[in-house]
Amino acid sequence: MNTGCRLTVFWLASFGLALWGCFIPPHAPAPASRGDTVTLALPYDLAWQTVQQVIKRQGYKITAEDPNEGIIEAQAAAFAPADADCGSLNALLRSYAANPTAVATAVYNFRLTAESGESTAVSVKATFTTPVKAPLRHVTGVSCASRGTQEARLLDQIVLESAGARRPSFAPPQAQ
């Protein structure tokens, strides 16, 4: 093979590799500035009901719950690119964000811990997954790194909802 032919093969191979897409996984999540736990001035049972009400109002599906362990797992049908970093795709000599698809899911794991008779700690962690298709590659499932926005929003709603949580009061029936 002469030198001109070798250079042609080299440049064709380089051009082909430049067109070939690759996936760069998401970066490790940054530490949350506000934290992922709040303490409610509610007994455990009222805090449990409050968290369930917030989950239902969001339209999330509760997939698992264990009141004895203080665990509720809820699933959302989709999430926005601002909620999680799903990595990036490199193709055609440029890089662009890997955005969630229509079949992406978000799973929220709530943990409730009774701190005293009248206070309960609530924490939430989110797991975001989506299929990603890099050019000339198979579809790959990706766990995206949460940006903490949804967790903070849910905790804010739980705190707001807890402000109105009260035990029902029962009055004895009055004699007629």
Residue pairs with C-beta under 8 A, 6 or more apart in sequence:
1 9
18 92
18 93
19 91
19 92
19 135
19 136
20 91
20 135
20 136
21 89
21 90
21 91
21 134
21 135
21 136
21 137
22 89
22 90
22 91
22 134
22 137
23 87
23 88
23 89
23 90
23 98
23 132
23 134
23 137
23 140
23 142
24 87
24 88
24 89
24 90
24 95
25 87
25 142
26 84
26 85
26 86
26 87
26 142
26 143
26 144
26 145
27 85
27 145
28 145
29 85
29 145
29 146
29 147
29 148
30 147
30 148
32 148
32 151
32 152
33 148
34 148
34 152
36 123
36 124
36 125
36 148
36 151
36 155
37 121
37 122
37 123
37 155
38 121
38 122
38 123
38 155
38 158
38 159
39 115
39 119
39 120
39 121
39 122
40 47
40 50
40 119
40 120
40 121
40 122
40 158
40 159
40 162
41 118
41 119
41 162
42 50
42 118
42 119
42 120
42 162
42 165
43 114
43 117
43 118
43 119
43 120
44 70
44 112
44 114
44 120
46 162
46 165
46 166
46 167
47 112
47 120
47 122
47 162
47 165
48 67
48 70
48 72
48 112
48 120
49 165
50 158
50 161
50 162
50 165
51 72
51 110
51 112
51 122
51 158
52 62
52 72
53 161
54 154
54 157
54 158
54 161
55 62
55 72
55 74
55 108
55 110
56 62
57 157
58 74
58 76
58 154
58 157
59 76
60 74
60 75
60 76
60 108
61 74
61 75
61 76
62 72
62 73
62 74
63 73
63 74
63 75
63 107
64 71
64 72
64 73
65 71
65 72
65 73
70 111
70 112
70 113
70 114
71 109
71 110
71 111
71 112
72 109
72 110
72 112
73 107
73 108
73 109
73 110
74 107
74 108
74 110
75 105
75 106
75 107
75 108
76 105
76 106
76 107
76 108
77 105
78 100
78 102
78 104
78 105
78 106
79 100
79 104
79 105
79 106
79 128
79 150
80 100
81 97
81 99
81 100
82 147
82 149
83 106
83 126
83 128
83 146
83 147
83 149
83 150
84 100
84 106
84 126
84 128
84 144
84 145
84 146
84 147
85 144
85 145
85 147
86 97
86 98
86 99
86 100
86 128
86 130
86 132
86 142
86 144
86 145
87 97
87 98
87 132
87 142
87 144
88 95
88 96
88 97
88 98
89 95
89 96
89 97
89 98
89 132
89 134
89 135
91 134
91 135
92 135
98 130
98 132
98 142
99 130
100 128
100 130
100 144
101 130
101 131
101 132
103 130
103 131
104 128
104 129
104 130
104 131
105 128
105 129
105 130
106 126
106 127
106 128
106 150
107 126
107 127
107 129
108 124
108 125
108 126
108 150
108 151
108 154
109 124
109 125
109 126
109 127
110 122
110 123
110 124
111 122
111 123
111 124
111 125
112 120
112 121
112 122
113 120
113 121
113 123
114 120
115 121
122 155
122 158
124 151
124 154
124 155
125 146
125 151
126 146
126 150
126 151
127 143
127 146
128 143
128 144
128 145
128 146
129 141
129 142
129 143
129 144
130 141
130 142
130 144
131 139
131 140
131 141
131 142
132 139
132 140
132 141
132 142
133 139
133 140
134 140
